[in-house]
Amino acid sequence: MSAPQKPERRSNTSELMRYAGLGAQLFVTIGICVWLGLKADKWLRIPLPLLVWLLPLLAVGIMIYKLVNDTSKRK
C-alpha cells in the first residue's frame, strides 16, 4: 500500500488560496483606481472620464507584469 496523498492535497489548497488572494488583490486594486480616477477627474475638472479609464488599465498592466514575474521564477 502507498502512503496517503495528504501532502499533495495540502499544496493544492495552498495554491488555491494563493490565487484567490491574487484575485482579491486585483479586484481591490481596480476598485481603488476607479475611485481615485473619479476623484482626480473631478478635481482636475476633466470633462471626459480619462483617469477613470487610465488608472485601472495601468494597474492591471502592472499586476499582470508582477504576476508573470512571480510565477515564472526559476528555482
N, C-alpha and C positions, 0 to 999 in steps of 0.2 A: 504494500500500500504506500502511496505517496503522501507527503505532508499536505495539510490543508492550504488553500490558496489565500489565506487572510492577508499576508503582506501585499500581494498584488491588488487586492480589493482596497486596502488602505491607500495605496498610491493612486488608484483611480479616483477615490473620494477626494484625496488631496488635490489632484489635478482639476477635478470638477470645481472645487471651491476656489482654486486659483483663478480659473477662467471666469467663474461667476463674479469674483471680486474685480477682475479687469473689466467686465461688462458693466458692473455698477459704477466703477470709476469713470468709464467713458460716458455713461448716461448723466452722471452728476456734472462732469466737466462740460458737456454740451449745454446742459441747463444753465449753468453759471455763465457760460459765454454768451448765450442768448440774452440772459438778463442784463449782463454788462453791456452788450451791444445796444439793447433798448435804452438803457440809461445814457450811454455815450452819444447815441443818435439824438436824443432829446437835448442833452447838454450842449452838443455842437450845433444843434438846430439843422441837421441834415434832412432834407425833405424825403430822400429815399432811405429805405432801411438797409443802408450799406453795411454798417458794422454788425447788424443782426445776422447778416449772412457771412461776412468775412471772418469774424472771430470764431464761430463754431467750426467753419471749414479749416481754419488754421489749426485749431485744437485737435480736430480729427486727424489731420495730416501728421501732426507731432505725435499723437498717440499711436498711430499706425507705425510710424518710424520707430518709436520706442518698443512697441510690441514685437516688431520684426527683429530688432537688435536683441531683445531679451530672450526670445525663443530660439534664436539661431546661434547662441553662444556655443563655442566649441569647448568640449570638456577635456 
